[in-house]
Amino acid sequence: MAICRAVAGLIVHPAETGSLGLPEIRLGAQAIRPVSRILDELLAIDPAPLTKHREPRQRVVGTCRHFATVSVALLQAHRIPARARCGFASYFRPGRHVDHWVVEYWSGDGTSGGRWVRIDPEILDGSAVPRPDDLAPGEFLTGGEAWQLVRRGDADPATFGVNHTDDAWGPAEIRGNAIRDLAALMQIETLPWDEWGRMEASYRGATGPDYDQLIDRVAEVCAGADAEQVRELYHSADLAVPADLTT
């Protein structure tokens, strides 16, 4: 989509900044949460319209989460239903599912049916996957989808994690992204490394079967994406994002 292609020209991934000679302060933009502040940062670098092509040095630094959230905001501004999803992509490393965020937008006129289309605005050049504008089933899994796959015994939890790390792999990463995806369905898109509730204990291996059962429920509700069920679950237990992680 044209909007997502425009966003791809507004953001540069931290991994691509090494040769740009950016001052250290510019790298802090990847920790900005609100889309409005991301765009403020961008326009402070170059006040040109968002439709203008920017060279990488003139873009705001951001992770896949920035690509997704800015795309969603602009799609919604054009009255296109859209939401960010947090999970794992299978197309960056063979045999691995890498921590990632993508966009879902509703394709349909509301009267003759339609569907949620998954698009990865970070890789629209098609270098990583044949159809980044319409990801095939399994190319991206939400945190909940990954959790259900593992719980059924159809995937190895050790293959799910954060790229360029040695120890950020396994069930805790899947639990964390399942909860982040629930928050994203509430239009509260945290940073990829934000932790709250029992998430920290999960990363330490200090949670038990009751927490796994809670993640089962998170996965089930996110799969259905019924707004009322999402809202009710989000505000129960310790799943809601603390206020200090929303600004």
PyMOL commands that set and color helices and strands:
alter all, ss='L'
color gray80, all
select helices_A, chain A and resi 2-8+14-16+24-31+35-45+56-58+64-77+121-123+143-151+157-159+171-185+199-203+209-224+227-234+243-245
alter helices_A, ss='H'
color red, helices_A
select strands_A, chain A and resi 11-12+60-61+82-89+97-108+114-119+140-142+160-161
alter strands_A, ss='S'
color yellow, strands_A
deselect
rebuild
show_as cartoon
